[in-house]
Amino acid sequence: MTTSTHTEEYQALRAILRKARHNAGVTQQQLAERLGKPQSYVAKVEGGERRIDVIEFIAFVRAIGGDPAAVFTSVSKAVE
C-alpha cells in the first residue's frame, strides 16, 4: 500500500474533511485554534502536504463538532 497523500483514497479523505469543516461553518484559522495548531497545519492536511493519523482525524472532526465515526463511514464508503 502506498503512503502518498495523492492517492484517490487520501484525496477522498481530504475532500470529506474539508467539506465537513465548511458545512460546520468553521474556518481553517478557527479549526487550528481549536486544535492548538497553526493555521498552516490545517491547510497542509487539507491540501495533501501532510498526512494525519487516526488520533489526529478524531481531533480534527471533533473540533468542528462532528462525529468521527460518521465521518469515517463517509470516507470508507467513498473509497470502496
VOBA-1610 file (N, C-alpha, C; in pm, whole numbers, padded with zeros to 5 digits, always signed):
BEGIN
Met+00085-00118+00000Met+00000+00000+00000Met+00088+00124+00000Thr+00054+00216-00087Thr+00130+00340-00095Thr+00091+00436+00018Thr+00185+00517+00062Thr+00157+00610+00171Thr+00146+00754+00123Ser+00133+00774-00004Ser+00122+00907-00061Ser-00010+00973-00022Thr-00007+01104-00008Thr-00130+01178+00019Thr-00205+01207-00111His-00152+01161-00222His-00212+01192-00352His-00286+01073-00414Thr-00311+00969-00336Thr-00391+00858-00386Thr-00537+00900-00390Glu-00619+00826-00465Glu-00762+00856-00472Glu-00825+00849-00333Glu-00783+00752-00255Glu-00840+00734-00122Glu-00808+00853-00031Tyr-00684+00898-00036Tyr-00646+01010+00050Tyr-00709+01140+00001Gln-00725+01153-00130Gln-00795+01269-00184Gln-00939+01272-00136Ala-01003+01155-00129Ala-01141+01146-00079Ala-01146+01187+00067Leu-01052+01140+00147Leu-01045+01178+00289Leu-01033+01329+00302Arg-00941+01388+00228Arg-00921+01534+00237Arg-01046+01610+00196Ala-01111+01566+00091Ala-01232+01634+00043Ala-01344+01625+00147Ile-01358+01511+00209Ile-01463+01493+00310Ile-01433+01578+00433Leu-01308+01583+00476Leu-01272+01666+00591Leu-01295+01814+00560Arg-01255+01857+00442Arg-01273+01996+00402Arg-01422+02032+00396Lys-01503+01942+00336Lys-01647+01966+00326Lys-01711+01970+00464Ala-01670+01881+00553Ala-01725+01880+00688Ala-01694+02010+00760Arg-01573+02059+00741Arg-01534+02187+00805Arg-01617+02301+00749His-01632+02305+00617His-01713+02409+00553His-01858+02402+00601Asn-01914+02280+00605Asn-02052+02263+00648Asn-02072+02307+00793Ala-01968+02295+00874Ala-01975+02338+01013Ala-01957+02489+01027Gly-01922+02555+00916Gly-01902+02699+00920Gly-01777+02740+00995Val-01675+02654+00990Val-01551+02677+01062Val-01440+02709+00963Thr-01367+02816+00988Thr-01254+02850+00902Thr-01133+02765+00940Gln-01033+02765+00852Gln-00909+02695+00886Gln-00848+02754+01012Gln-00851+02885+01024Gln-00793+02951+01141Gln-00866+02910+01268Gln-00998+02907+01265Gln-01076+02868+01383Gln-01046+02724+01421Leu-01039+02637+01322Leu-01010+02497+01348Leu-00871+02482+01409Ala-00776+02552+01352Ala-00639+02546+01403Ala-00635+02590+01549Glu-00705+02697+01582Glu-00708+02745+01720Glu-00769+02640+01813Arg-00874+02576+01769Arg-00939+02471+01849Arg-00845+02352+01872Leu-00761+02326+01773Leu-00667+02214+01782Leu-00536+02252+01852Gly-00515+02382+01872Gly-00389+02428+01930Gly-00273+02414+01832Lys-00305+02430+01704Lys-00205+02417+01597Lys-00204+02545+01515Pro-00100+02566+01435Pro-00101+02681+01343Pro-00198+02656+01227Gln-00245+02762+01166Gln-00337+02751+01053Gln-00275+02669+00940Ser-00145+02677+00927Ser-00077+02603+00821Ser-00094+02452+00836Tyr-00112+02404+00959Tyr-00136+02260+00983Tyr-00263+02217+00910Val-00371+02293+00930Val-00498+02260+00866Val-00484+02271+00714Ala-00420+02377+00667Ala-00401+02394+00523Ala-00321+02278+00463Lys-00220+02232+00534Lys-00138+02122+00482Lys-00214+01991+00482Val-00296+01967+00584Val-00378+01845+00585Val-00476+01849+00469Glu-00548+01959+00456Glu-00649+01970+00351Glu-00588+01977+00211Gly-00466+02026+00201Gly-00401+02039+00072Gly-00319+01918+00031Gly-00309+01819+00118Gly-00236+01698+00084Gly-00087+01703+00108Glu-00041+01806+00178Glu+00101+01815+00209Glu+00137+01741+00337Arg+00035+01706+00417Arg+00060+01642+00545Arg-00044+01533+00568Arg+00003+01416+00608Arg-00086+01307+00644Arg-00132+01325+00788Ile-00248+01271+00821Ile-00290+01270+00960Ile-00314+01127+01003Asp-00289+01099+01130Asp-00315+00965+01181Asp-00457+00961+01237Val-00499+00847+01285Val-00636+00829+01331Val-00668+00918+01451Ile-00574+00940+01540Ile-00596+01026+01656Ile-00615+01170+01611Glu-00534+01214+01517Glu-00549+01350+01462Glu-00682+01364+01387Phe-00723+01259+01317Phe-00850+01258+01247Phe-00965+01280+01345Ile-00963+01206+01455Ile-01068+01219+01556Ile-01070+01361+01612Ala-00954+01415+01646Ala-00946+01552+01700Ala-00997+01653+01598Phe-00958+01639+01472Phe-00999+01728+01364Phe-01152+01732+01356Val-01214+01614+01350Val-01359+01606+01334Val-01430+01658+01458Arg-01384+01620+01575Arg-01448+01668+01698Arg-01437+01820+01711Ala-01327+01877+01664Ala-01305+02022+01674Ala-01402+02101+01588Ile-01462+02037+01488Ile-01563+02105+01407Ile-01704+02063+01450Gly-01712+01989+01559Gly-01842+01948+01612Gly-01902+01827+01543Gly-01818+01751+01476Gly-01866+01634+01404Gly-01850+01505+01480Asp-01906+01400+01426Asp-01897+01266+01482Asp-01791+01189+01403Pro-01678+01159+01466Pro-01571+01090+01394Pro-01616+00959+01329Ala-01703+00883+01396Ala-01749+00756+01338Ala-01829+00780+01211Ala-01914+00882+01211Ala-01994+00912+01091Ala-01906+00958+00976Val-01809+01042+01007Val-01718+01090+00901Val-01633+00975+00849Phe-01589+00888+00939Phe-01511+00772+00897Phe-01595+00682+00803Thr-01721+00666+00835Thr-01809+00587+00750Thr-01820+00650+00611Ser-01829+00782+00606Ser-01834+00852+00477Ser-01707+00827+00397Val-01594+00834+00465Val-01466+00809+00397Val-01462+00664+00348Ser-01502+00571+00433Ser-01500+00430+00397Ser-01584+00403+00273Lys-01702+00462+00267Lys-01790+00443+00151Lys-01733+00508+00026Ala-01664+00620+00043Ala-01608+00692-00071Ala-01494+00616-00137Val-01427+00530-00062Val-01310+00461-00116Val-01339+00314-00148Glu-01465+00274-00149Glu-01499+00136-00183Glu-01470+00105-00327
//
